[in-house]
Amino acid sequence: MKLVKSICAIFILSLLCSFLGGCMHFVSRPAEAPVRVVTHINITYENGNIHTQRHYEDAGKMKQVLNYLRLIDPYGRPAVDPEIIGGSHFHIELAYSDGSSKIYRQKADRYMQIDGGDWKTIDPTRAEELSLLLGQMESD
């Protein structure tokens, strides 16, 4: 009889520990961060007297621009200050669902700056892809 009581006590304690452990999982779970998505993209292009603007809300068009930004891969500091260099200039603003934004600046198909940070060098061949992409996509 003592053996049966011991087994029952161990079984009840095991159930209690399992239950409390499961409850602790829910109690100590950190709050999930809200999902932040791009709601629209504004792009301004300047080169001398040429000035154009694009606005995208279409998911397919935004995906193409976002893919470009993911693949551009800025690296190293430029030898000259891009602010004094002439040539094309892209200003790309990503607007997010939480009201925040992210700004990319691309200068002379050679340099990129993200959110006012340091200018970085980019591959000129890759940089030309943005011009081609925007030449094919009209604003929404």
N, C-alpha and C positions, 0 to 999 in steps of 0.2 A: 504494500500500500504506500509506503514511503517513496518507493521508486516511481510510482504513478504520479504522486504529488510533485516530485522533483521534475519529472518530465513535463507536467502541465505548467509548472512555474517557469521553466525554461522556455516553453512554447509561448506563454503569455508575454514574457519579457521580450522575446524575439519579435513578436507582433508589435508590441509597444514601441520598441526601438525602430522598427521598420516604419511605423506610422509617423513617429516623431521626426525621423530622418527625412521622410517624404515631405512633411510639413515645413521643415527647415529649408528645404530646397525652394519652396514658394516664398517663404518669408525673406530669405537672404538674396533673392534674385534681383539683380540690378535693373533699374528701369531701362527699357530699350530706347535708344536715341530715335527721334522722329526721322522719318524718311525725307530726304532732301533731293528733289529732282529739278532739272533744268526746265523752266517753263517757257523761256524764249531766249533768242540770241540776237543781239544787235551788232552789226559790223559796219564800220566806216572805213572807207578806202580813200587815201589822198596820194596824189602824185602830181606835183606841179599844179596846173590849173584844173586837173581832173579830180572830181570829188563825187563819190557815190556812197550810197547807204543801202544796207540790206537788213531786213527784219525777218526772222524765222520763228514760227510756232509749230510748223509741221514736224512731227516726230521723225520722219524719214530724212528731212533736210537737216534737222538738228543733229541727228546721229552722224551724218557725213562730216559735219564741222567738228563734232566732238571726237570722232575717230582721227581726224587730222591732228587735233591738238594733242591727243594721246600719243601719236606716233612721231611728233616733231622732235622730241628729245633734245632740249637745249643743253649745251655743255660749255664749260670754260668761259672766262671773261674775254671780251674783245680787246684788241690792242688799241683801238680808237674809240672815242665816245660816240655812240650811235645817235645821240641827240643832235650832233652837228653835221651828220651825214645826210645828204639829200637822197632823193629816191622815193620809192613807194613806202607807204606807212599804213598798216592795218591796225585798227583799234577794235578789239573783239570783246564784247561784254556778254557773259553768261549770267542770266537772271534765274535765281532759284526760288522754289516754292515757299521757303521760309523768309523771303524778302531780302536775302543777302545776294551778293553778286561777286563775280570774279572777272578781272580785267587782264586780257592778254594784249600786248602791243608787239607788233612785228614790224621791223624797220629794214628797208632795203634788201629784203629777201635774204638777210644774213644774220639778223639779231632778233632776240625775243626777250621781253620783260613780262613777268607775271606779278600782278598785284603790286606794282611799284617797287618790286625787288630789284636786284642787280640785273643788268643786261647780260644775256648769255648768247653765245654763238650758236647758230643753227646751220644745218646743211642747206645750201642755196637750192639744190635740186629739189629737195623736199619742200622748201618754202614756196617754190613756184606752184606746187600742187594747190595751194590755197587760191591763188589767182585763177587757175584753171577751174577749180571747183565752183568758185563764186561766179565765174563767167557763164557757167551752165545752169546755175540755180537763180531764178528770179525770187524776189521777196514774196512773202505770203501776204 
